[in-house]
Amino acid sequence: MPQIFHHSSNTLSKISIVSAVLVLGAVGAALFELMADSSYATNQGVMRVQPVQFSHSHHAGSMGIDCRYCHTSVENAAFANIPPTKTCMNCHSQIWTNSRELEMVRASFRSDQSIPWVKVHDLPDFVYFNHSIHVKKGVGCETCHGRIDQMPLVYQKNSLEMRWCLDCHRNPEKYVRPPSEVFTMGYKPQEDQLVMGARLVKENHIQKLENCYTCHR
Amino acid sequence: MSEQNQNLDLASIRTRLDAARGKNYWRSLDELAATEGFQDFLHREFPRQASEWEDVEGRRNFLKLMGASLALGGLSACTKQPTEVIMPYVNAPEALVPGKPLFYATAFTVSGIASGVLVESHMGRPTKVEGNPEHPASLGATDVMTQASVLNLYDPDRSQTLNFLGEIRSYSSFLAVFKEALEAQKPKGGAGIRILTESFTSPSVAEQMKNVMTLFPAAKWIQYEPLGGHGTRAGSKLAFGSYANTVYHFDQADVILSIDSDFLGSGPGGVRYARDFSDKRRVRGSQTSMNRLYAVETTPSNTGAKADHRFAMAPSQVAAFVRGLAAQVGAGGDAAPTGRETQTKWMSALVKDLQAHRGSSLVVAGQGQTPEVHALAHAMNSALGNVGKTVTFTDPLEANPVDQVESLRDLVHDLDAGTVELLVILGGNPVFTAPADFDLKDKLARAKLRVRLGLYEDETSDLCQWHIPETDSLESWGDARAYDGTVTIMQPLIAPLYQGRSINEFLNAFTETPEKSGYDSIRDYWTKQKPGADFEAWWKRSVHDGMVKDSALPAKTLMAKAPPASPIENGGGGLEISFHADPYIYDGRFANNGWLQELPRPMSRLTWDNAALMSPATAQKLGVDTEDRVELKLGGHSVLAAVYMQPGQPDNSVAVHVGFGRTRSGRAGNGAGFNAFRLRTSYAPTFATGLSVRKTGERFPLAQTQHHSAMEGRAIVRSAPVSEYISKPEFAQEMSEAPPKGLTIYPESFTYTGYKWGMSIDQSACVGCNACAIACQAENNIAVVGKEQVIHGREMHWIRVDRYYEGSPENPTAHFQPVPCMHCENAPCEVVCPVAATVHDQEGLNNMVYNRCVGTRYCSNNCPYKVRRFNFLLFTDWETESVKLQKNPDVTVRSRGVMEKCTYCIQRINYAKIAAEKDDRHVRDGEIVTACEAVCPTNAITFGDENDPNSRVRKLKDEKLSYGLLADLNTRPRTTYLASLRNPNPEIEAS
């Protein structure tokens, strides 16, 4: 009986075994990368259901309330501050006092129990981000958080991955604004961003901070 | 370590020391003897199986487990971040900005005596204690116990419920029973009531006690504090006829004699005294004047270690020595100097020095010394013209000073007689601490109704029917006096965690308003003291500042005569034992504080245990060795203790520290050490003779850190007499030098143009108190590892205070050297990290990135300073809720498998840098204060920008005394040291 397989099939089988391992590995690695960057892992673009259906597009957009009315400490502390129930009640003790949507807010105020807001922008616990210095140096709210004024429910606009942070930390001129425009939504620079950015970097002593200890400690 | 001491041979040690030329520094007797065990220990990276996996059977098991953990590790990387919620305030408190800590002024008391503190609060959680810069007892620094006090608050073993015979009850049900008992006492004027308290200086508690005594005139108030300076109190009465408080002014003193006093390490005003003392010996440039300290000691202490001349003396000899000295300085007294020839010689030089500095000398007697010694010290100060200059007197700090031992004896008599119907024990732990001859434990039950207010359900609560949880000092309003009488009105940082009551609140139970709050009690008292329309402003100011303005007690002029000589207690040739307060857990009240248990004792480097300290010669005579378990027998009492050979301990005398051997303190304190209180009697509270030591043949492992990270005979500590500095200021730098720039084949290192952070540590100033280590632990969320892990060399302290000896083991000179990360410019750790988890930044900091670290430990292996710490196990407590509250939110809490080390408090650097950037300015000198620098009582640590020509750190680094540790390795350390200087008396030195 003649041989079924030619002698060369030995080599072929070896090659196919090795390449199968390599291909599977490569596919696995690629899948992992895709996974890690996907919104499944980063939560980018995922709208979060909040206990109270608070609309930023209504309050910040159409009403035009300044970001800092609620996020009071954004200019002087690491946290921008989630407003106390009292801030909601400043207006809602006067308007929409019987709204069913707002019952939870009123209940919170009556019972002295916090409203459990779901965290949308959640950095890992080993990252220490400081809002105040970014705002001071001309990083607009919109640059990281997107068009909040157009979001009925807030979602995370950017990936918040380290490479995303580093993009700006390495090339701040691509993103910075004049300090007067930090809280503006939909800001369009009058001149070329890179030209203006380079000037602002110089004027406002914006450093390119890439040390680990800048954010991790 | 048990094998290492086996072949220790004193004779060979002496031969080696004699043969050695020049200075010879050593860390332990084993090192000196160069035993085999020590060599082995030294050459391991992490000593004693620290790097080995002990429980695994073999290669197969290992591979199985590795495979499984690899798979799990891979899978866990796929998990998503869990969803978190934010719980904002409903009504935000005024002045609170989330993410920014607030600081509140209050005070911390030990034995009733206060020191001012500022407590850092993160959204209502007290996390860290700092000194109050305006408070006279603090000047911005604190001692070890104060630093660790924040952990006491969160101790999960604190008593959490009000109990009656073990059943949970409400406070109102207690009040009902208590009221009934009081009613029954009313007709008798309270003849059956006994109130047992600790010492306290609180004016409001004193007032409340007075009111109780008015309501129940026949009741008795007993005060007992095991270590509260009985000798000090009785000594002042002996010298002046009435009780007085002594305040020392070390800033005025040029020649100081300490008689068994550890004024640099502990006791009232210790932090302030350490500052004043070290300010008088800061040699800078051409400023070369230094004070001179002589110390007579019954066991080595920080103060003796800093002394220019130290004399180890058996406790029974002290009184005779002091009497002889008093006679010679003309303070009366009679006896001629006794003792050995060296002692006589030493004494005549000392007398000459004291007399040459009339009005600027100072004699300080130790808290544990006898009344006679205290009275003699007062007499010497009077005779030397020091009163009003280096020492002043005030009225006593305590509201009602009494002879506390007699006071307690009285209670015991009444218990025997069965006349005690209602016994109220407020704080303290008398069952544990009372003199052994009182048998309080057996007699307490003779009181009919026993009520206990305490932080813990401890040995005393065990024997009381009612136990009421007490509040921690961070949870309650209160007031107290500092060493000079300055009053602090203490404010709470947090509401009581377990519905505890303060003493002020509890005392209201005796009155018609039993549920009056602590705040009202304190405020009402002070309203009466400061009547007037401006009370509100005064109150707010006083609470805000953490002290009442001008409330220090006025100085009185008192002159003392030497007391009549009491018969000299002759040692009688028998073995002596002396009792000492533990420098950290004190009388056992802080025994359940893991930070304090694990902090190495300044001289012995022991953690988690006390030991019977004896000199090598005495140990050899008794035929015992370090870690031998022996039975100490004194009178009818005995305890089992481990032996520890302590260089510098006087011969023929055993020193023991009380406070250990607790049985009901909690998870950290139970079973640590032995209970030395069982040997301490009311007639011999300081020392006793007739001790017998019996070898049991057992061994008891001690967790000592003295060998860890030894540095193998290089010029690590550099020290000289000040005379040598004057003739050759560069002596320290000449001992070894950094190689010249450009010698290496690598391209020359980076130039630092912006900030260039650096630290300078003054070894002359460091008194070895270890406050820096605890401050760092609190600030940086450093874990406690436990005794077994310390034995394996896995302690986690980011800054350690190394203790080096110099000279003979009988009476060595000691040096302290705090060692944090050096932040080397050419850091050896960085080049070996395979994952770039430790890297350098542009400001010269050696960054340690936890989230990159995979735990190879190459960096630690390559670190010549051995300052890196590895989380071999899950050391951080992630489970206990109350302990989580202490964590600093600005620092990552590390998990298993991660390397960590000193960061120069990067969170504080970043905080100041951001603040400066927002103001468009440079960080100012002194704006960044690292945790260790802030707490240091003697300002031995300075941090700052080396590129700023006017910064303090730059100036210190330009001093001729400045040198880098192991700089010859070309590591270019950013942490540098100022060589240690001493000011010996040439007359003694020559002999």
Boltz contact constraints between the chains, C-beta under 6 A:
constraints:
  - contact:
      token1: [A, 73]
      token2: [B, 97]
      max_distance: 6.0
  - contact:
      token1: [A, 77]
      token2: [B, 97]
      max_distance: 6.0
  - contact:
      token1: [A, 77]
      token2: [B, 99]
      max_distance: 6.0
  - contact:
      token1: [A, 77]
      token2: [B, 100]
      max_distance: 6.0
  - contact:
      token1: [A, 78]
      token2: [B, 99]
      max_distance: 6.0
  - contact:
      token1: [A, 79]
      token2: [B, 98]
      max_distance: 6.0
  - contact:
      token1: [A, 79]
      token2: [B, 99]
      max_distance: 6.0
  - contact:
      token1: [A, 81]
      token2: [B, 98]
      max_distance: 6.0
  - contact:
      token1: [A, 82]
      token2: [B, 86]
      max_distance: 6.0
  - contact:
      token1: [A, 82]
      token2: [B, 88]
      max_distance: 6.0
  - contact:
      token1: [A, 84]
      token2: [B, 88]
      max_distance: 6.0
  - contact:
      token1: [A, 84]
      token2: [B, 89]
      max_distance: 6.0
  - contact:
      token1: [A, 84]
      token2: [B, 90]
      max_distance: 6.0
  - contact:
      token1: [A, 84]
      token2: [B, 91]
      max_distance: 6.0
  - contact:
      token1: [A, 84]
      token2: [B, 92]
      max_distance: 6.0
  - contact:
      token1: [A, 85]
      token2: [B, 90]
      max_distance: 6.0
  - contact:
      token1: [A, 86]
      token2: [B, 91]
      max_distance: 6.0
  - contact:
      token1: [A, 108]
      token2: [B, 90]
      max_distance: 6.0
  - contact:
      token1: [A, 112]
      token2: [B, 90]
      max_distance: 6.0
  - contact:
      token1: [A, 114]
      token2: [B, 87]
      max_distance: 6.0
  - contact:
      token1: [A, 114]
      token2: [B, 88]
      max_distance: 6.0
  - contact:
      token1: [A, 116]
      token2: [B, 85]
      max_distance: 6.0
  - contact:
      token1: [A, 117]
      token2: [B, 86]
      max_distance: 6.0
  - contact:
      token1: [A, 118]
      token2: [B, 85]
      max_distance: 6.0
  - contact:
      token1: [A, 119]
      token2: [B, 84]
      max_distance: 6.0
  - contact:
      token1: [A, 119]
      token2: [B, 86]
      max_distance: 6.0
  - contact:
      token1: [A, 122]
      token2: [B, 84]
      max_distance: 6.0
  - contact:
      token1: [A, 126]
      token2: [B, 851]
      max_distance: 6.0
  - contact:
      token1: [A, 126]
      token2: [B, 892]
      max_distance: 6.0
  - contact:
      token1: [A, 130]
      token2: [B, 914]
      max_distance: 6.0
  - contact:
      token1: [A, 133]
      token2: [B, 914]
      max_distance: 6.0
  - contact:
      token1: [A, 133]
      token2: [B, 917]
      max_distance: 6.0
  - contact:
      token1: [A, 136]
      token2: [B, 918]
      max_distance: 6.0
  - contact:
      token1: [A, 211]
      token2: [B, 841]
      max_distance: 6.0
  - contact:
      token1: [A, 212]
      token2: [B, 847]
      max_distance: 6.0
  - contact:
      token1: [A, 212]
      token2: [B, 849]
      max_distance: 6.0
  - contact:
      token1: [A, 213]
      token2: [B, 841]
      max_distance: 6.0
  - contact:
      token1: [A, 213]
      token2: [B, 845]
      max_distance: 6.0
  - contact:
      token1: [A, 213]
      token2: [B, 847]
      max_distance: 6.0
  - contact:
      token1: [A, 213]
      token2: [B, 906]
      max_distance: 6.0
  - contact:
      token1: [A, 216]
      token2: [B, 849]
      max_distance: 6.0
  - contact:
      token1: [A, 217]
      token2: [B, 906]
      max_distance: 6.0
  - contact:
      token1: [A, 217]
      token2: [B, 907]
      max_distance: 6.0
